[in-house]
Amino acid sequence: MDTQTAPDILADHKANRSAALAVIAFTFLSFLILATSDFIEAARALAPAPGLAPWIIQGSSHIAILAVMPIIPYLLTRFPVNIESWSRAVPVWMLGFVIYGGVHVLLMVALREMAWPIAIGGHYDFGLTDPMVWIYELRKDLYTFLLVTGVFWCFQHIEHLKLAARARHDEAEEKGHLTLTSGGHIFRVKSQHIEVGVSASNYVEITTPGKTFLARLTMGELERLLDAAGGEHIRIHRSHIVHRDQIEEVIPRCDGSAQVRLKSGEALIASRTYRARLNSALNIQNLNAILMCDDLNITCV
């Protein structure tokens, strides 16, 4: 196994196991709901007691769905649909659906034909030679095919996001670099060059010497990456992170918060929640007194 692709393969395997368990649980729940619904509908229509027929009909369909389920993670892994590969991948996915639907119907009918004489009596006739029967069944199979594909894709996507997050954390820890995405571009920024980070919805506005840009990550993610890169940054507010060397003055406020003035002249608020962290990071014992440090002027109002 190629060591460069091993983490991706392991992530896919982990995601596929979790997705398969989710699909199995959902399929079992669907079987119970549909089988009992068929039973209840028969009773409300004053029809003869259906006996085991609803359980055999729904059970065979749901078992067949689980049997053909492995086709989907195989297609996702081997034939991903993206901008570069869609022209090759789409025909394969169409063929994959035909196989999925065809095998599902044939296996479902085979299970019913085996169980029917034993549980119900007589011969079960599904009508496989009727094209309209196939159209009816494949229409339903398209729905389950897309639904199961969505489940596997979501689990794989989540695992790859986790893998990318671990890679960014390791890079920050080992090299002191942060890999950030902005406007479709990828930037590698030295942690010490990040002066201020300000939350902006799903982005963080990053200020570096001579440049400000929006990076697609959360404040929590930025904080973890900066801590891994050396811990020279201080979270002073749920929306603000600053490099400690950029702090020029800290002014306590009566409500327990503080005003933090930066060397750039910008003033930010250190909230009460994060003020203790600010005190600790700057080695401040009491912000209610006027203190002077070597390169930091701390005043009180």
C-alpha positions in Angstrom: 0.0 0.0 0.0 1.3 3.4 -1.0 2.1 5.3 2.3 1.0 8.6 0.7 -2.5 7.2 0.1 -2.8 5.0 3.2 -4.4 7.7 5.4 -7.1 8.4 2.7 -7.8 4.7 2.3 -8.1 4.1 6.0 -10.4 7.1 6.3 -12.6 5.7 3.6 -12.7 2.3 5.3 -13.6 3.9 8.6 -16.3 6.0 7.0 -17.7 3.1 5.1 -18.0 1.0 8.2 -19.9 3.8 10.0 -22.1 4.5 7.0 -22.9 0.8 6.6 -24.1 0.6 10.3 -26.2 3.7 9.7 -27.8 2.2 6.6 -28.4 -1.1 8.3 -30.1 0.7 11.3 -32.2 2.8 8.9 -33.1 -0.2 6.7 -34.3 -2.2 9.7 -36.4 0.8 10.9 -37.9 1.2 7.4 -38.7 -2.5 7.3 -40.6 -2.4 10.6 -42.5 0.8 9.7 -43.5 -0.4 6.2 -44.4 -4.0 7.2 -46.6 -2.8 10.1 -48.2 -0.2 7.9 -49.1 -2.8 5.3 -50.6 -5.0 8.0 -52.6 -2.1 9.5 -53.8 -0.9 6.1 -55.1 -4.4 5.3 -57.0 -4.5 8.6 -58.5 -1.1 8.1 -59.7 -2.1 4.6 -61.5 -5.1 6.2 -59.5 -7.4 4.0 -58.6 -11.0 5.0 -55.8 -11.2 7.5 -52.6 -10.7 5.5 -50.6 -13.1 7.8 -46.9 -13.1 7.1 -47.3 -11.6 3.6 -46.3 -8.0 4.6 -43.3 -9.2 6.5 -42.1 -11.4 3.6 -42.7 -8.7 1.0 -41.0 -5.9 2.9 -38.3 -8.2 4.5 -37.2 -9.5 1.1 -36.9 -6.0 -0.3 -34.9 -4.7 2.6 -32.6 -7.7 2.8 -31.9 -7.3 -1.0 -31.1 -3.6 -0.4 -28.5 -4.5 2.1 -27.1 -7.2 -0.1 -26.4 -4.7 -3.0 -25.3 -1.9 -0.7 -21.5 -2.6 -1.2 -21.8 -1.4 -4.8 -22.1 2.2 -3.6 -19.0 2.6 -1.5 -17.1 0.8 -4.3 -18.3 3.4 -6.8 -17.6 6.3 -4.5 -14.0 5.2 -3.9 -13.1 4.0 -7.4 -15.1 6.5 -9.5 -15.6 9.8 -7.6 -17.6 12.4 -9.5 -15.8 15.7 -9.7 -15.1 18.4 -12.3 -12.1 16.5 -13.8 -13.6 13.0 -13.9 -17.4 13.5 -14.3 -17.4 12.6 -18.0 -15.9 9.2 -17.2 -17.5 8.6 -13.9 -21.2 9.4 -14.8 -21.5 6.5 -17.3 -20.0 4.1 -14.7 -22.5 5.4 -12.1 -25.4 4.8 -14.5 -24.2 1.3 -15.1 -23.8 0.9 -11.4 -27.4 1.9 -10.8 -28.6 -0.6 -13.4 -26.7 -3.4 -11.7 -27.9 -2.2 -8.2 -31.5 -2.1 -9.3 -31.4 -5.3 -11.3 -29.7 -7.4 -8.6 -32.0 -5.9 -6.0 -35.2 -6.9 -7.9 -33.9 -10.4 -8.8 -32.7 -11.2 -5.3 -35.9 -9.8 -3.8 -38.1 -12.0 -6.0 -35.9 -15.0 -5.4 -36.3 -14.6 -1.6 -40.1 -14.2 -1.9 -40.3 -17.3 -4.2 -38.4 -19.3 -1.6 -40.4 -18.1 1.4 -43.9 -17.9 -0.1 -44.7 -21.6 -0.4 -43.5 -22.3 3.1 -45.1 -19.3 4.9 -48.1 -18.5 2.8 -48.7 -21.5 0.4 -48.9 -21.6 -3.3 -46.6 -19.9 -5.9 -45.5 -16.3 -5.8 -45.7 -14.6 -9.2 -44.0 -11.2 -9.4 -44.3 -10.7 -13.2 -40.6 -10.2 -14.2 -41.5 -10.4 -17.8 -43.7 -7.3 -17.6 -41.6 -4.1 -18.5 -43.9 -1.9 -16.5 -43.0 -3.9 -13.3 -39.3 -3.2 -13.9 -40.0 0.5 -14.5 -42.0 0.6 -11.3 -39.4 -1.1 -9.2 -36.4 0.7 -10.7 -38.1 4.0 -10.0 -38.2 3.1 -6.3 -34.6 1.7 -6.5 -33.4 5.1 -7.8 -34.6 6.7 -4.6 -32.8 4.2 -2.3 -29.7 4.3 -4.5 -29.4 8.1 -4.2 -30.3 8.0 -0.5 -27.7 5.4 0.4 -25.1 7.1 -1.8 -25.8 10.3 0.1 -25.2 8.6 3.5 -21.9 7.0 2.4 -20.7 10.3 0.8 -21.5 12.3 3.9 -19.5 9.9 6.2 -16.6 9.8 3.8 -16.6 13.6 3.5 -16.6 14.0 7.3 -13.7 11.6 7.7 -11.7 13.4 5.1 -12.4 16.7 6.8 -11.0 15.2 10.0 -8.0 13.9 8.1 -7.3 17.3 6.7 -7.7 18.9 10.1 -5.2 16.5 11.6 -2.8 17.2 8.8 -3.1 21.0 9.4 -2.5 20.5 13.1 0.6 18.3 12.5 2.0 20.9 10.1 1.4 23.7 12.6 3.0 21.7 15.4 6.0 20.6 13.4 6.8 23.5 11.1 4.9 26.5 12.7 3.0 27.0 9.4 -0.8 27.3 9.0 -2.4 26.2 5.8 -5.5 28.4 5.2 -8.1 28.5 2.4 -9.3 31.8 1.1 -11.4 32.4 -2.0 -10.4 29.0 -3.5 -6.7 29.7 -2.9 -4.5 28.0 -0.3 -2.1 30.0 1.7 0.7 28.9 4.0 1.3 31.5 6.7 3.9 31.4 9.5 2.1 31.5 12.8 4.2 34.5 14.1 3.0 36.5 11.1 -0.6 36.3 12.1 -1.2 39.5 14.1 -5.0 39.4 14.6 -7.8 37.0 13.9 -11.4 38.3 13.9 -14.5 36.1 13.5 -16.6 36.9 10.4 -19.5 34.4 10.2 -18.1 31.2 8.7 -14.7 32.8 8.1 -12.0 34.5 10.1 -10.4 37.7 9.0 -6.7 37.2 9.3 -4.3 40.2 9.5 -0.7 39.7 8.7 2.0 42.3 7.9 0.8 44.2 4.8 -2.2 41.9 4.1 -5.6 41.0 5.4 -7.7 38.1 4.0 -10.7 35.9 4.9 -9.8 32.3 5.8 -12.5 29.6 5.8 -12.3 28.2 9.3 -13.7 28.8 12.8 -12.1 30.7 15.6 -11.9 27.5 17.5 -9.9 25.9 14.7 -7.6 28.9 14.4 -7.0 28.9 18.1 -6.1 25.2 18.1 -3.7 25.6 15.2 -2.0 28.6 16.7 -1.6 26.8 20.0 0.0 23.9 18.2 2.3 26.3 16.4 3.7 27.7 19.6 1.1 29.4 21.7 2.1 33.0 21.2 -1.5 34.1 20.5 -4.2 35.0 23.0 -7.9 34.5 22.7 -9.3 37.6 24.2 -12.9 37.3 23.0 -15.0 34.7 21.3 -14.5 36.8 18.1 -10.9 37.9 18.6 -7.4 36.3 18.8 -4.3 38.5 18.9 -0.6 37.9 18.9 0.8 38.9 22.4 3.5 41.0 20.8 0.9 43.2 19.1 -0.6 44.3 22.5 0.4 47.8 23.4 -1.9 48.6 26.2 -4.6 46.9 28.4 -7.2 49.1 30.0 -9.5 47.4 32.6 -13.2 48.3 32.5 -15.8 48.5 35.3 -17.8 45.6 33.9 -14.9 43.2 34.3 -13.9 43.3 30.7 -10.9 45.2 29.3 -9.9 47.3 26.3 -6.9 46.0 24.4 -5.1 48.5 22.3 -2.8 47.1 19.6 0.4 48.6 18.2 -1.6 49.3 15.0 -3.8 51.6 17.0 -6.8 49.3 16.8 -8.8 48.7 20.0 -10.4 45.4 20.8 -12.5 44.3 23.7 -11.3 41.4 26.0 -14.5 40.0 27.4 -14.9 38.9 31.0 -15.0 35.2 29.9 -11.5 35.5 28.4 -10.0 38.2 30.7 -8.4 35.6 33.1 -6.7 34.0 30.1 -5.4 37.4 29.0 -4.1 38.0 32.5 -2.4 34.6 32.7 -0.8 35.0 29.2 0.6 38.4 30.0 1.6 37.4 33.6 -0.7 40.0 35.0 -1.7 39.4 38.6 -4.0 42.4 39.2 -5.5 44.6 36.5 -7.0 46.9 39.0 -3.6 48.5 39.7 -1.3 50.4 37.4 1.4 48.1 36.3 4.4 48.6 34.0 6.2 45.9 32.1 9.3 46.0 29.9 7.4 46.5 26.7 3.8 46.6 27.8 2.0 49.6 29.3 -0.9 48.5 31.5 -3.1 51.2 32.8 -6.3 51.3 34.9 -9.4 53.4 34.5 
